[in-house]
Amino acid sequence: MTRQIKIGTVAVGGGAPIAVQSMTNTDTRDPAATLAQISALAEAGCHIVRCAVPDLEAAHALGTICERSPLPVVADIHFDYKLALESIAAGVQKIRLNPGNIGSDDRVKAVVDAARVRGIPIRIGVNSGSVEREILAKYGSPCPEALVESAMYHVNLLRKFDFEDICVSIKSSSVPYTMRAYQMMHEQTDYPLHLGVTEAGTEYMGTIKSAAGIGGLLALGIGDTIRVSLTDDPVKEIGAAYAILKAVGLNDDGINVVACPTCGRTRIDLIGIAHEVERRTAAIRGKKLKVAVMGCAVNGPGEARDADFGIAGGDGEGLLFRRGEILRKVPQDQLVDELLREIEAYDPQG
């Protein structure tokens, strides 16, 4: 088990639930726009948010953002240690920076001392583009071994000043490289790991890469907090993150919709019905249910007997069932409405 750190009130590592993160893409120097996006992320279920800090104006704006944010705020720092110090003074709950990139030991110590006084952790964020030249020369490419060596270089800089409140991310745009690097880091240290696939791409491909990389690692028991990186609205990252958590069995709140892939026996618009059920159940919370949408009334209830509720299509009518037992026949155009009535009437306490 990894050691535990705290980002505001959110625990990461040490057996805590997987925390979901995102990053704003607004101009941090515009607190109103940034806070509006943070609120949207919070409403979607985000636990931790990161903001870019390109200059002192952005660092100063963090004071207003941190004061009003519903989520713990992480400052994303590159190269300039003064921005880290200003962000800590502004009230951020975590710093993301690579200490080897901010200059001399006295600068590293200044940031470490400020973080220690405020009781905030530091995330070391290594990716394919940040690996030091000498490490790249040693390995010839940003391979998993190079990523891990770079991460440990930065870790040891913090350890030099007795700082252990550390989280580590080691991201590559290559899913196999990402997975191997995290596996190696998991074997070498007990610091909590922030999972992600960098430069994953647009919503479609980025979600697939993240599901393969993040989901694969989580299924192996590796990872403590995740960020799905999409070239899109950051709110979409939260939906993708929860879908990944649900797929690997780490989040069972809400409705888990399963559906058969259709075949020549299907006599209903199974694809349209499955989408409708998914859409209409997306906002349901507090009911941990598996709901099946099956295309064959002959085999459907049996194949999905482990589902809490389900529907199976026939020719003009279908079946509504619960845990494999048929409740009643329903006209085809009323299947979804009847299914939703059963879900809404379900009492998880009773």
N, C-alpha and C positions, 0 to 999 in steps of 0.2 A: 504494500500500500504506500502511496506517495504521502509526503508530508503535506500539511494543510496551510494555506494562506488565506487572508481575508481581503477582499476588495470591497470596501465599505462594509455592508452587512452580508455580502455574498461570500460564502465559504467555497473555496476551490481546492480539490484534493482531499486526501485523508478520508475517503469514503463518502464525501458529500455528493449530492446529485450533480449530474453534468450541467454546468452553467453554459447558457447560450449567449454568445456575444455578437456584436456587429460594429460597424464603423460608419460614422456620418460622412456624407459626401457634400455637405454644405460648407460654406466658408465659415470657419470657426470664428472669424472676426465679426460675424453677424450672429449675435446670440439669439435673436428672435427666430431666425430661420433654423438655426441648429437645435434650439429647444423644441421647435415644432416637430422636427424630424425625430428627436429623441422621444418625444411623447408618443409618436406613431409607433416607434420601435417597442416602447414599453407596453403599449396596448396590444401589440402582436405577440408579446410574451418574452421579449428580450430581457436578459438579466444584467448585462454589463455593456457599456457603450464606449467606444474609443473615438477621440477627436484628433485630427491632425493639428500640429502646432508648428507652422512654417516660420513664424516670426514673433516678436515681442507683443505686437498688437493682439495676435491670436492667444498668446499666453495670458495676457491681461483679461481678455474676454472670458477666459475660463472661470474667472471669479464669479461672474453672473451666471454662467452656465452651470457650474457646480452647485451654486446656491439654490437654483430652481429645478435642477434635473431630478426626475423621478428615479433615475438609475445611477449607479456608481459610474464615475467618469474616469477614463484612462487617457493620459496625454501621450500622443505618439510623437516621439522626439527623434530627430536625426542630426547627429554631428555636434550640435551647439549645446553645451552643458548649461549655459545661462538660461536657455528655454526650459530645461528640466527644472532648474531651481525656481524660476518664475511660476511654472505650472504647479509645482509642489506648494509654493506660497499661496497660489490661487485656490487650493483646496482639492486638487484631484485625488482620487483614491488609489491610483496606480500609475506608474511610469512605464512606458515601453521604450527602451533604448538599448543599444549595444555599447557597453562601456568602453570597448576598444576603439570606438569611433569618435570619442569626444575629447581626446587629447591626453595630457599628462596625468600622472597618478594623483596630483593634487586636485584636479578637476573631477576625477572619478570619486575621490574621497569626499569632495564637497557635496556631490549628488547623493552618495551613500549616507552621509551624515544627515542630510536634510530629510531623506526618506525614512531613516531610522527614527528621527525625532517625531515625525508625523505618523509613524507606524504604518507606512504603506509599502507594498511590495514593488519589485521591479521585474518586468518581463523582458527577457532576452529574446529578440526576434531575429532569427537567422533565416535567410532564404537564398535561393540560387544566385541572386545578384549581389549579395552582401558578403560573400566569402572572401576572406583576405587574399591578397595576391600571392603571398608566399605559400599559403595552403593550396591555392589553385595550382601553383607551379608544382607542388609536391604530388598532387593527384591527377593533374591534367584536365580536370573538369569538376563542376560542382556536384560530385557524386555523393552518395549517402555518407561515406567516410569523411569527406571534406566538410560536409554540413555539420556533422557531429563534432569534428575537431574544432571548427570555428565556434560552435556553441560552447564547448568546454573552455575554450580560450577566454570567452567573455565571462563565463561562470567563475573562473578562477580569479579574474580581476576583481569581482565582487567579494569573493571569499578572502582575498588578500586583505580586505578591510573588515573582516568578520561579519559580512552581510550574507545572510542565508535565506532571507525572505524573497525567494526567487521562483519565477515561473519561466518555462522555456517553450519556445515554438521553433520548429525546424521545418520550413515549408519549401517545397519544390513544385514546379508546374507539372512535373512527372509524378503520377500516382505511385508507381513502383518505388521510385527514389524516396518519395515522402514517407511511404510506409516503412521502408527499410531503415531510414534515418531515425524515425520515432521508435522503432523496435530496438535499435542500438542504444538510443538515449535511455529508454526505459530499463535496459539491462545495466546501464552504467551509473544511474543516479536515482534518487527518490524524489526529485523535484516534480511538482505538478506540471503536466504537459498540456499546452494549449494546441489543439489540433486544427489543421487547416491545409488546404491545397492552394498554393498561391497562383494568381493569374489563371484561375480555373475557367473563366470565360463567361459567356452569356448565360441566361437563366437555364436554358436547356442543357448545354454541354457542361456548364459549371456545376449544375446540380448532380449530373451523372458522375463527374470526376470526384466531387465531394462525397457523394454517397459511397463510391468505391473506396476512396482513401480514408475518409473519416469513419465511415461505417465499418470498414474492414478492421481498422485499429480498435474501435470500440468493441467490436465482437471478440477481439482478442484480449480484452480487459485493459487496453492501453488508452489513456487520455482522461483528462479531468474537466476540460472546458473546450468548447468548439466555436469556430467561426466559419460559416460557409461564405466564401468570397464569390460574389456574382457581379458581373458588369451590368447592373440593373438597379432598381430601387432597393435600398438596403432592407426594407420591410420584407421583401421576398426571401431574403436570406434566413429570416426567422422561420418562415413556413417550411423552407427546405430543411433547416436544422431539426425541427421537431419531427418532420417526416423520417429523417435518418434515425433519430432517437427511437421513434416508434418501430421502425423496421428492425432494429437490432434488440428490441425488447427492453429499452431503458426508459421509455415513457409510455405509460398505458392509460393516461388520462384522456378522456374523450372517446370518440367513436373511431374504431379501426375498421375501415371498409375493405373487404376482400371481394374479388369478383373473378369469375371464370373467364377465360380468354375468348369465348365463343367458338362455335363450330357449326357444321352443317345441320345439326339438330335444332339450332336456335330459331325460334319463331317470334321473338320480340326484339325491340330495339334495345338490346342489352347494353350497348356502348353508351347510348344516350341516358338510359336509366341509371347506369353506374355513376355517370358524371353527375346526374341530378341528386342521387343519394349522397354522394361525396360532398356536393355543394351545400345541401340542406342540413347536413349533420356537422359541418366544419366547425361551427361556433359552439357546439354542445360541450359543456365541461361538467365534471362531477359525476359522470356516468361512464364507467370503464366497460365498454361493450364492444364485442366483435360482431359486425353486421355483414352478412353475405348477400351478394347479388349474383344469382346463378341463372344460367340460360336454359337449363333443362329441368322440367318439372318431374321427370322420371327419376333422375339421379341426384338432382340438386340438394334436396334435404339431407340425403345420406352422405353426400360428399362434404357438406358443410355442417355436419352434425355438431361440431364443436363451436359453432357460431351462436351467440346469444339470441340473435334474431336474423331472419333472412327471408328473401323472396326468391322464387324460382318461376321462370316464365313457361307458359304453355302456348297453346294456339287460341288466342282471344281471351284467355284467362290465365291466372297463375296461382301459385301457392304462397301463403304466408306461414312461416314456420318458426319454431323456437327450439333451439338445441336439438334439431333433428326431428322434432314432433310437429306434424302439420296442425296449424291452428284453424285455418279455413281457406276455402277457395275465394279468390278476389278477381273481379274484372281487370283486364290488363291495364286499362287507363287509370285504375285506382290503386295499383300496387304500391307506388311510392307513398301516396298519402296514408294508406293503411299501415305501412311499415313505420312511418313517422309517428303515427298515433300510438303504436305499441311502444316505441322508444320513449316518447314523451310521458307515457303513463307508467313506465318502469320506475320503481322505487328502489334505489340501491341499498336502502336501509331495511327494506322489507322482503 
